[in-house]
Amino acid sequence: MKKINLEKKIKQAETGIRKYLDEALKEGRIDEALFEKARVTAVENLKQWLNDKNIDKISPQAKTGICLAINGKQWEQLVNAFRQKMTFGTGGIRGLMAYDKAAIIKLKKEGIDAPILKGPNTLNNIVLLTVSAGVAKFGIDKGFKKIVIGYDSRIRGFDFAKKIAELFLGYGYTVYLFDEPCPYPEVTFAIPYKDIKAQLGILISASHNDYRYNGYKLSCGNGSQFDPEERDEMYNKYINEATTDDVARQLMPLQKAPREKLIFLGGEKRVRGFYYGNHKLIDIHKEHREHIKGFLIFNRQESKAGNLQIGYCAYHGAGRVAVPRLLKETGFEKIRVINENNLSKLDGLFPSFNSAPGKEQQPDPGDPRAAEVAVRAFKKEYGQEWDKLDILIGTDPDADRC
């Protein structure tokens, strides 16, 4: 995109954003503090992104998406996308990938470089890679050398995870990358696992939030969250100071990764169609199951676990295989998995849930509305078997909530 076109777009955006904010303040839709902050930061951040040449390398269609939003006079969305950097919380970052379903579907169809509205306050490849560069530099200064990276069923989860893996490879880390969507507990198990012993872990997930969201869960060397002191140091001294310069020069494609620097995590068999090259595959699924089975205090042969009637709903998430398999291996044999409405199929659009604007439902097993989704689907698929159930279990998309 030519510079003169960008200059015109910046001017157009500046006029439109300030007019929108003036009207919003006058009508009482925003308070004065937010108005003053957004009036300065939204335009300045937008200018910075449109003039950043590194973004053309990292996400070639990002500026097209921004300009389309300007052409469409999407001033509210532009303000929300550029008014601040995405907040770094206790365990990482989480936020909207896009503001409407049409943009999410475009992301699903066209990939992480789809020309949708992106900014420092949306969850996108530019933000994820810049944050990761800060994490990588923090780790280098701490002597970290290994990282585990996973993802759940969120839209384009693998593509985000792949790019982050390429960044850490570029920074010299040994990367352990899952070959399919995985439960978060498997990531936190894999980090300190005896044959890995990594110092960092990342899961691309927005947990139980609705289809518009994605996130970045960060774990330390023992699989837990970083303590507040380390987290604050990581953010203030590294993540907050990271720029696209720290990204553009550091990406190493998976195909060019040395054999000893890239190891895949998965199951006993390789996933059809997935790129492994000549890299090793560790059966981490089995190791995690054996670890969990070690917690059991009953004798499987003598117990009555096999008589328990269990229904299970994966809510389109990563527990779809892991949970039933774990239950069966621990003696719970009578399991009815809900397949109705494709609830056992990976799908980050979560089609079983309401996605109407303003009424988006979360695939949260703790939400009564989500429970109703599972109950209705079970009854439709299994009919009178409902009356025989002892328990119905549901897990969220990254299968760390039950």
Secondary structure, DSSP 8 states (H G I E B T S, - for coil): --HHHHHHHHHHHHHHHHHHHHHHHHTTSS-HHHHHHHHHHHHHHHHHHHH-HHHHHH-TTHHHHHHHHHHTT-HHHHHHHHSS-----SSEEEEES-SSHHHHHHHHHH-TT-SS---TTS--HHHHHHHHHHHHHHHHHHT--EEEEEE-SSTTHHHHHHHHHHHHHHTT-EEEEESS---HHHHHHHTT-TTT--SEEEEE--TT--TTEEEEEEE-TTSS---HHHHHHIIIIIITT--THHHHTT---GGGS-GGGEEEEE-SS--TT---TT--EEEHHHHHHHHHHTT--S-TTTS-GGG-EEEEE-TTSTHHHHHHHHHHHTT--EEEE--GGGTTS--TT-TTS--STT------TTSHHHHHHHHHHHHHHHGGGGGG-SEEEE--TTS---
